[in-house]
Amino acid sequence: MNKSERLFELDLLRGVAVLLMVVFHIGYDLALFGYASYQTTIDTEWILFRGLILSMFLLAVGMSAYLAYIDGIRYDKLIKTVVRLLFVSVMISVGSYFVFPQQWIYFGVIHFIAFALVCVLPFIRVPRIALVVGIAIGASYIMGFYPLDPLFDYSVRYWGIPAYTVDVVSFTPWFSVVLIGVFVMDKKLFGLKVRQNQFTRRVALMGQHSLLIYLIHQPLLFGLFYLTKLVR
């Protein structure tokens, strides 16, 4: 599989994750506005569904970081990417504060990706260490070891962040998925071959614009459900 094919496969992976994300948020909004009785933050199937979507995105982050920086880090490109993500993160935090003032997003998926892109850099050229550290982080979570809990408790108490938020992606265990993505790409384990046709190219195109879709789809869905609620 050459590099261009890998890039297509990665875009396709992101595109599938985008489609699943839209489905998840439709389900979330249906429950939020009282059209469904399930709870996406409590019901096991919805928690697993969110975990699958997030894993797909973050695995792609690790694999993409490997491709982008294995031959050397272009710091101008890295800084531009991180700054853009941080700007988007601030927009998300501010917007969520006005909609959910008691549950605003202070460290959602975009915040996490901006942070993870910097943290993953030392592991790009040591993929085996990336795998070991990734497994260690995941295992620590499974065993109930939360090294960041004291910081979280301190932040809730003194920094005013909400104890519950509508979207949070914690460092443990999710950084493990990014690290595993580095190893997967280095060892060429992502070997899925998907024929390029009109459908797969459209899904891959969605993957190329996943950030834009992420930003606009939920406000549109939320506004649609809100208007529907008003006219009932």
MARMI-448290 format. One line per 10 residues: number of its first residue (from 1); their letters; for each residue x, y, z of N, C-alpha, C. Coordinates in nm, 3 decimals, decimal comma. Layout:
NUM	A	X Y Z X Y Z X Y Z; ...
end
This chain:
1	MNKSERLFEL	0,085 -0,120 0,000 0,000 0,000 0,000 0,089 0,125 0,000; 0,074 0,208 -0,101 0,158 0,326 -0,105 0,097 0,437 -0,022; 0,173 0,545 -0,012 0,132 0,653 0,079 0,000 0,714 0,040; -0,023 0,736 -0,090 -0,148 0,799 -0,133 -0,267 0,711 -0,099; -0,250 0,575 -0,114 -0,359 0,486 -0,078 -0,385 0,490 0,072; -0,279 0,499 0,150 -0,297 0,507 0,294 -0,372 0,633 0,332; -0,339 0,740 0,268 -0,410 0,864 0,297 -0,558 0,850 0,263; -0,589 0,782 0,153 -0,729 0,760 0,119 -0,796 0,675 0,226; -0,730 0,569 0,270 -0,787 0,483 0,372 -0,810 0,559 0,503; -0,718 0,646 0,536 -0,734 0,725 0,658 -0,851 0,822 0,645
11	DLLRGVAVLL	-0,862 0,887 0,531 -0,975 0,975 0,509 -1,106 0,898 0,515; -1,104 0,776 0,462 -1,224 0,692 0,466 -1,259 0,655 0,609; -1,157 0,622 0,689 -1,180 0,592 0,830 -1,243 0,711 0,901; -1,188 0,829 0,878 -1,246 0,949 0,939 -1,388 0,972 0,888; -1,409 0,949 0,759 -1,542 0,971 0,702 -1,646 0,881 0,764; -1,613 0,754 0,785 -1,704 0,662 0,851 -1,731 0,709 0,994; -1,625 0,754 1,063 -1,641 0,806 1,198 -1,732 0,929 1,199; -1,720 1,014 1,098 -1,807 1,131 1,087 -1,953 1,089 1,073; -1,980 0,992 0,986 -2,117 0,946 0,968 -2,174 0,890 1,098; -2,094 0,810 1,168 -2,140 0,755 1,295 -2,161 0,864 1,399
21	MVVFHIGYDL	-2,074 0,966 1,395 -2,087 1,078 1,488 -2,219 1,151 1,466; -2,256 1,173 1,341 -2,383 1,240 1,311 -2,499 1,157 1,363; -2,493 1,025 1,343 -2,597 0,937 1,395 -2,606 0,947 1,547; -2,490 0,947 1,613 -2,488 0,958 1,758 -2,552 1,087 1,805; -2,519 1,198 1,740 -2,572 1,327 1,783 -2,721 1,341 1,753; -2,768 1,275 1,647 -2,912 1,272 1,623 -2,981 1,200 1,739; -2,923 1,087 1,780 -2,978 1,014 1,893 -2,970 1,095 2,021; -2,859 1,166 2,040 -2,844 1,251 2,159 -2,950 1,360 2,163; -2,971 1,425 2,049 -3,069 1,533 2,044 -3,212 1,482 2,061; -3,240 1,364 2,006 -3,373 1,307 2,024 -3,403 1,286 2,173
31	ALFGYASYQT	-3,303 1,238 2,246 -3,322 1,219 2,391 -3,328 1,352 2,464; -3,244 1,447 2,424 -3,239 1,576 2,491 -3,370 1,651 2,481; -3,435 1,642 2,364 -3,559 1,716 2,342 -3,683 1,633 2,373; -3,662 1,517 2,435 -3,776 1,439 2,483 -3,844 1,351 2,381; -3,780 1,328 2,266 -3,840 1,241 2,165 -3,804 1,093 2,186; -3,711 1,066 2,276 -3,670 0,928 2,304 -3,646 0,914 2,454; -3,663 0,791 2,504 -3,655 0,769 2,648 -3,517 0,720 2,694; -3,430 0,685 2,601 -3,297 0,638 2,641 -3,211 0,756 2,686; -3,095 0,725 2,747 -3,000 0,826 2,792 -2,862 0,793 2,736; -2,812 0,878 2,650 -2,687 0,848 2,581 -2,566 0,851 2,673
41	TIDTEWILFR	-2,577 0,914 2,790 -2,465 0,920 2,884 -2,469 0,810 2,988; -2,575 0,729 2,986 -2,591 0,624 3,087 -2,604 0,486 3,024; -2,685 0,475 2,920 -2,710 0,344 2,859 -2,581 0,288 2,798; -2,556 0,161 2,827 -2,429 0,098 2,788 -2,406 0,101 2,639; -2,511 0,072 2,561 -2,492 0,067 2,416 -2,452 0,202 2,358; -2,503 0,310 2,416 -2,467 0,443 2,368 -2,326 0,481 2,413; -2,287 0,440 2,532 -2,152 0,466 2,580 -2,050 0,393 2,491; -2,081 0,267 2,457 -1,992 0,190 2,370 -1,989 0,249 2,229; -2,103 0,296 2,182 -2,110 0,358 2,049 -2,022 0,483 2,044; -2,030 0,567 2,148 -1,944 0,685 2,154 -1,797 0,645 2,160
51	GLILSMFLLA	-1,768 0,540 2,238 -1,629 0,495 2,248 -1,574 0,447 2,115; -1,657 0,380 2,036 -1,615 0,334 1,904 -1,582 0,452 1,814; -1,672 0,550 1,811 -1,651 0,668 1,727 -1,524 0,742 1,766; -1,509 0,765 1,896 -1,392 0,836 1,946 -1,264 0,759 1,916; -1,268 0,628 1,931 -1,150 0,545 1,903 -1,110 0,556 1,756; -1,207 0,558 1,667 -1,178 0,570 1,524 -1,110 0,703 1,494; -1,163 0,811 1,550 -1,102 0,943 1,528 -0,960 0,949 1,584; -0,941 0,901 1,707 -0,811 0,915 1,772 -0,708 0,819 1,715; -0,751 0,702 1,669 -0,660 0,613 1,598 -0,609 0,682 1,472; -0,698 0,750 1,401 -0,660 0,824 1,282 -0,565 0,938 1,315
61	VGMSAYLAYI	-0,583 1,001 1,432 -0,493 1,108 1,475 -0,351 1,054 1,489; -0,336 0,939 1,556 -0,204 0,881 1,574 -0,141 0,839 1,443; -0,218 0,777 1,355 -0,166 0,733 1,226 -0,127 0,853 1,139; -0,210 0,955 1,140 -0,181 1,075 1,060 -0,058 1,148 1,112; -0,044 1,153 1,245 0,074 1,217 1,304 0,201 1,145 1,262; 0,195 1,012 1,258 0,310 0,934 1,214 0,347 0,971 1,070; 0,249 0,970 0,982 0,276 1,002 0,841 0,329 1,144 0,825; 0,277 1,236 0,904 0,313 1,377 0,889 0,453 1,407 0,941; 0,497 1,335 1,046 0,619 1,377 1,116 0,729 1,272 1,120; 0,711 1,157 1,057 0,813 1,054 1,063 0,941 1,097 0,990
71	DGIRYDKLIK	0,927 1,179 0,888 1,044 1,226 0,814 1,097 1,359 0,866; 1,044 1,406 0,977 1,088 1,533 1,033 0,969 1,621 1,066; 0,985 1,699 1,169 0,876 1,785 1,216 0,886 1,923 1,152; 0,786 1,960 1,078 0,776 2,096 1,026 0,700 2,178 1,131; 0,777 2,252 1,210 0,717 2,320 1,324 0,619 2,429 1,282; 0,642 2,490 1,165 0,547 2,591 1,119 0,410 2,529 1,091; 0,412 2,412 1,029 0,287 2,342 1,001 0,222 2,294 1,131; 0,304 2,240 1,222 0,252 2,192 1,350 0,188 2,305 1,430; 0,259 2,417 1,439 0,208 2,531 1,516 0,077 2,582 1,455; 0,073 2,589 1,322 -0,048 2,636 1,255 -0,166 2,543 1,286
81	TVVRLLFVSV	-0,141 2,413 1,282 -0,247 2,316 1,309 -0,296 2,327 1,453; -0,202 2,332 1,547 -0,239 2,337 1,688 -0,312 2,467 1,721; -0,264 2,578 1,666 -0,329 2,706 1,692 -0,471 2,706 1,637; -0,490 2,648 1,518 -0,625 2,641 1,462 -0,716 2,557 1,551; -0,665 2,444 1,599 -0,744 2,359 1,686 -0,775 2,427 1,819; -0,677 2,501 1,872 -0,701 2,573 1,997 -0,806 2,682 1,979; -0,801 2,749 1,864 -0,902 2,852 1,835 -1,041 2,790 1,829; -1,050 2,677 1,759 -1,178 2,607 1,750 -1,223 2,562 1,889; -1,128 2,517 1,971 -1,161 2,472 2,106 -1,220 2,584 2,189; -1,162 2,702 2,178 -1,214 2,817 2,251 -1,356 2,850 2,204
91	MISVGSYFVF	-1,378 2,845 2,074 -1,512 2,870 2,020 -1,612 2,770 2,077; -1,571 2,643 2,084 -1,660 2,539 2,136 -1,689 2,564 2,283; -1,587 2,599 2,360 -1,606 2,624 2,503 -1,700 2,742 2,526; -1,678 2,850 2,452 -1,762 2,969 2,468 -1,905 2,939 2,425; -1,920 2,876 2,309 -2,054 2,845 2,260 -2,130 2,753 2,354; -2,061 2,649 2,405 -2,127 2,556 2,495 -2,163 2,622 2,628; -2,085 2,722 2,667 -2,115 2,791 2,793 -2,250 2,864 2,784; -2,278 2,921 2,668 -2,405 2,992 2,652 -2,523 2,897 2,641; -2,500 2,778 2,585 -2,609 2,681 2,569 -2,626 2,595 2,694; -2,512 2,552 2,752 -2,515 2,467 2,872 -2,424 2,529 2,978
101	PQQWIYFGVI	-2,466 2,636 3,042 -2,378 2,708 3,136 -2,331 2,624 3,255; -2,406 2,521 3,291 -2,367 2,435 3,403 -2,290 2,311 3,358; -2,282 2,291 3,226 -2,217 2,170 3,173 -2,130 2,201 3,052; -2,074 2,321 3,047 -2,001 2,365 2,928 -1,877 2,278 2,905; -1,835 2,275 2,779 -1,724 2,189 2,736 -1,591 2,260 2,761; -1,512 2,208 2,852 -1,382 2,267 2,881 -1,267 2,183 2,824; -1,290 2,054 2,796 -1,186 1,970 2,736 -1,252 1,858 2,656; -1,308 1,898 2,542 -1,373 1,803 2,454 -1,276 1,741 2,357; -1,328 1,681 2,253 -1,243 1,605 2,160 -1,144 1,695 2,086; -1,185 1,816 2,048 -1,093 1,905 1,975 -0,984 1,957 2,069
111	HFIAFALVCV	-1,021 1,991 2,192 -0,920 2,028 2,292 -0,818 1,916 2,307; -0,870 1,794 2,318 -0,783 1,678 2,338 -0,688 1,658 2,219; -0,740 1,667 2,097 -0,657 1,644 1,979 -0,544 1,747 1,971; -0,573 1,872 2,003 -0,469 1,976 2,004 -0,359 1,939 2,103; -0,399 1,893 2,219 -0,304 1,852 2,323 -0,228 1,726 2,281; -0,301 1,629 2,225 -0,240 1,502 2,188 -0,139 1,516 2,075; -0,163 1,609 1,981 -0,070 1,628 1,870 0,068 1,671 1,919; 0,072 1,744 2,027 0,201 1,784 2,084 0,262 1,670 2,165; 0,180 1,604 2,245 0,230 1,498 2,333 0,279 1,376 2,256; 0,226 1,352 2,136 0,262 1,232 2,062 0,396 1,245 1,988
121	LPFIRVPRIA	0,445 1,366 1,973 0,566 1,389 1,894 0,686 1,306 1,941; 0,715 1,296 2,071 0,832 1,218 2,113 0,822 1,069 2,081; 0,702 1,023 2,047 0,682 0,880 2,022 0,681 0,842 1,875; 0,688 0,941 1,786 0,675 0,914 1,643 0,784 0,818 1,594; 0,906 0,839 1,637 1,017 0,755 1,590 1,049 0,638 1,681; 0,969 0,619 1,783 0,986 0,504 1,873 0,850 0,435 1,887; 0,798 0,379 1,779 0,661 0,324 1,781 0,642 0,211 1,880; 0,747 0,132 1,906 0,732 0,023 2,003 0,712 0,079 2,144; 0,785 0,185 2,175 0,765 0,250 2,305 0,626 0,312 2,309; 0,583 0,367 2,197 0,447 0,423 2,190 0,344 0,316 2,224
131	LVVGIAIGAS	0,363 0,195 2,171 0,270 0,086 2,198 0,272 0,049 2,346; 0,391 0,036 2,403 0,403 -0,003 2,544 0,338 0,102 2,634; 0,368 0,229 2,608 0,309 0,336 2,690 0,158 0,341 2,670; 0,114 0,321 2,547 -0,029 0,321 2,519 -0,101 0,210 2,595; -0,043 0,091 2,593 -0,103 -0,020 2,666 -0,102 0,008 2,817; 0,007 0,067 2,866 0,017 0,099 3,009 -0,090 0,198 3,051; -0,113 0,300 2,967 -0,217 0,399 2,999 -0,355 0,334 2,999; -0,380 0,250 2,897 -0,508 0,182 2,891 -0,528 0,087 3,008; -0,422 0,014 3,044 -0,432 -0,080 3,156 -0,456 -0,008 3,287; -0,391 0,108 3,304 -0,409 0,183 3,428 -0,554 0,228 3,443
141	YIMGFYPLDP	-0,617 0,260 3,331 -0,757 0,299 3,335 -0,846 0,181 3,372; -0,820 0,066 3,307 -0,901 -0,053 3,333 -0,889 -0,097 3,479; -0,771 -0,082 3,536 -0,748 -0,123 3,674 -0,796 -0,020 3,776; -0,850 0,091 3,725 -0,906 0,191 3,816 -0,805 0,289 3,871; -0,692 0,305 3,801 -0,591 0,400 3,847 -0,608 0,528 3,767; -0,644 0,637 3,835 -0,670 0,763 3,767 -0,571 0,869 3,816; -0,457 0,880 3,754 -0,356 0,975 3,803 -0,397 1,121 3,791; -0,497 1,150 3,708 -0,537 1,289 3,687 -0,656 1,328 3,774; -0,708 1,236 3,853 -0,823 1,268 3,938 -0,797 1,383 4,034; -0,680 1,388 4,102 -0,655 1,502 4,193 -0,658 1,636 4,120
151	LFDYSVRYWG	-0,604 1,641 3,998 -0,607 1,765 3,921 -0,750 1,801 3,885; -0,830 1,700 3,846 -0,969 1,725 3,812 -1,045 1,778 3,934; -1,028 1,713 4,048 -1,096 1,757 4,170 -1,057 1,899 4,208; -0,929 1,930 4,193 -0,881 2,065 4,224 -0,943 2,167 4,128; -0,952 2,129 4,000 -1,007 2,220 3,899 -1,155 2,246 3,923; -1,229 2,142 3,961 -1,371 2,160 3,990 -1,390 2,253 4,109; -1,304 2,237 4,209 -1,321 2,313 4,332 -1,274 2,458 4,319; -1,161 2,481 4,251 -1,100 2,613 4,253 -1,102 2,686 4,119; -1,113 2,614 4,009 -1,112 2,679 3,878 -1,250 2,699 3,820; -1,350 2,642 3,883 -1,487 2,663 3,840 -1,533 2,580 3,723
161	IPAYTVDVVS	-1,456 2,475 3,685 -1,504 2,391 3,576 -1,616 2,303 3,630; -1,712 2,265 3,546 -1,824 2,184 3,595 -1,781 2,041 3,626; -1,844 1,983 3,727 -1,815 1,843 3,760 -1,866 1,749 3,652; -1,964 1,795 3,574 -2,015 1,716 3,463 -2,022 1,807 3,341; -1,981 1,756 3,225 -1,985 1,834 3,103 -2,047 1,751 2,992; -2,102 1,817 2,892 -2,168 1,746 2,784 -2,069 1,673 2,693; -1,941 1,706 2,702 -1,840 1,636 2,622 -1,706 1,650 2,692; -1,643 1,538 2,725 -1,509 1,542 2,782 -1,431 1,421 2,731; -1,305 1,446 2,695 -1,215 1,339 2,650 -1,092 1,346 2,739; -1,086 1,259 2,838 -0,978 1,264 2,935 -0,850 1,203 2,878
171	FTPWFSVVLI	-0,737 1,248 2,932 -0,607 1,197 2,886 -0,599 1,047 2,906; -0,646 1,000 3,020 -0,654 0,857 3,047 -0,799 0,812 3,028; -0,829 0,721 2,936 -0,737 0,635 2,861 -0,712 0,676 2,717; -0,767 0,791 2,673 -0,778 0,813 2,529 -0,646 0,841 2,459; -0,546 0,889 2,533 -0,416 0,910 2,467 -0,355 0,776 2,426; -0,395 0,669 2,493 -0,344 0,537 2,455 -0,382 0,502 2,311; -0,501 0,544 2,267 -0,546 0,513 2,132 -0,460 0,588 2,029; -0,424 0,711 2,059 -0,337 0,788 1,970 -0,201 0,720 1,958; -0,145 0,677 2,069 -0,014 0,610 2,068 -0,020 0,478 1,991; -0,126 0,403 2,010 -0,141 0,278 1,936 -0,152 0,305 1,786
181	GVFVMDKKLF	-0,214 0,418 1,750 -0,222 0,455 1,609 -0,085 0,475 1,547; 0,010 0,529 1,623 0,147 0,545 1,574 0,207 0,408 1,542; 0,191 0,314 1,633 0,245 0,179 1,613 0,178 0,111 1,494; 0,047 0,125 1,485 -0,028 0,062 1,376 0,022 0,109 1,241; 0,044 0,238 1,228 0,090 0,290 1,099 0,234 0,251 1,071; 0,319 0,251 1,173 0,459 0,214 1,153 0,473 0,069 1,107; 0,394 -0,020 1,164 0,402 -0,162 1,131 0,310 -0,202 1,017; 0,249 -0,103 0,954 0,163 -0,127 0,838 0,050 -0,225 0,870; -0,006 -0,209 0,990 -0,115 -0,295 1,032 -0,250 -0,247 0,980; -0,252 -0,122 0,936 -0,376 -0,067 0,880 -0,378 -0,100 0,732
191	GLKVRQNQFT	-0,410 -0,226 0,699 -0,396 -0,273 0,562 -0,527 -0,294 0,490; -0,633 -0,231 0,536 -0,762 -0,246 0,469 -0,754 -0,192 0,327; -0,806 -0,267 0,233 -0,811 -0,221 0,095 -0,956 -0,200 0,055; -0,990 -0,080 0,026 -1,127 -0,047 -0,012 -1,126 0,010 -0,152; -1,207 -0,046 -0,237 -1,213 0,001 -0,375 -1,266 0,144 -0,379; -1,198 0,227 -0,456 -1,242 0,365 -0,469 -1,353 0,373 -0,574; -1,469 0,412 -0,526 -1,582 0,436 -0,616 -1,649 0,564 -0,572; -1,762 0,595 -0,633 -1,828 0,722 -0,603 -1,866 0,732 -0,456; -1,913 0,623 -0,398 -1,955 0,627 -0,258 -1,836 0,641 -0,164; -1,736 0,556 -0,181 -1,621 0,562 -0,089 -1,546 0,693 -0,101
201	RRVALMGQHS	-1,540 0,748 -0,222 -1,472 0,878 -0,238 -1,549 0,988 -0,167; -1,681 0,982 -0,168 -1,761 1,082 -0,096 -1,743 1,070 0,054; -1,738 0,947 0,103 -1,715 0,927 0,246 -1,575 0,976 0,284; -1,476 0,946 0,199 -1,340 0,992 0,225 -1,333 1,145 0,222; -1,411 1,206 0,134 -1,416 1,353 0,128 -1,470 1,409 0,259; -1,567 1,342 0,317 -1,618 1,384 0,447 -1,507 1,374 0,552; -1,424 1,271 0,540 -1,312 1,257 0,631 -1,211 1,368 0,618; -1,192 1,416 0,496 -1,099 1,527 0,473 -1,149 1,655 0,539; -1,279 1,668 0,552 -1,338 1,789 0,609 -1,408 1,758 0,743; -1,351 1,663 0,816 -1,415 1,618 0,941 -1,427 1,730 1,044
211	LLIYLIHQPL	-1,328 1,818 1,051 -1,334 1,927 1,149 -1,449 2,022 1,118; -1,464 2,058 0,991 -1,572 2,148 0,951 -1,708 2,083 0,979; -1,722 1,956 0,943 -1,849 1,887 0,967 -1,876 1,879 1,117; -1,772 1,852 1,194 -1,787 1,846 1,340 -1,842 1,978 1,394; -1,793 2,088 1,340 -1,832 2,218 1,392 -1,975 2,257 1,355; -2,020 2,220 1,236 -2,148 2,274 1,189 -2,265 2,177 1,208; -2,238 2,046 1,217 -2,352 1,955 1,212 -2,437 1,960 1,338; -2,375 1,966 1,456 -2,453 1,965 1,579 -2,532 2,094 1,600; -2,474 2,213 1,575 -2,557 2,334 1,583 -2,677 2,329 1,489; -2,657 2,273 1,368 -2,769 2,261 1,275 -2,875 2,164 1,327
221	LFGLFYLTKL	-2,830 2,049 1,376 -2,924 1,951 1,431 -2,995 2,006 1,553; -2,919 2,070 1,642 -2,976 2,125 1,764 -3,081 2,231 1,730; -3,046 2,318 1,636 -3,139 2,423 1,595 -3,265 2,366 1,533; -3,249 2,261 1,454 -3,365 2,197 1,390 -3,457 2,136 1,494; -3,401 2,064 1,589 -3,484 2,004 1,694 -3,547 2,111 1,782; -3,474 2,218 1,808 -3,527 2,327 1,891 -3,647 2,393 1,823; -3,633 2,421 1,694 -3,743 2,482 1,619 -3,863 2,389 1,612; -3,835 2,260 1,595 -3,944 2,162 1,591 -4,019 2,160 1,723; -3,943 2,172 1,831 -4,004 2,173 1,964 -4,092 2,296 1,983; -4,049 2,409 1,927 -4,124 2,533 1,942 -4,258 2,530 1,870
231	VR	-4,261 2,468 1,753 -4,382 2,472 1,672 -4,479 2,360 1,706; -4,441 2,272 1,796 -4,532 2,163 1,834 -4,647 2,216 1,920
end
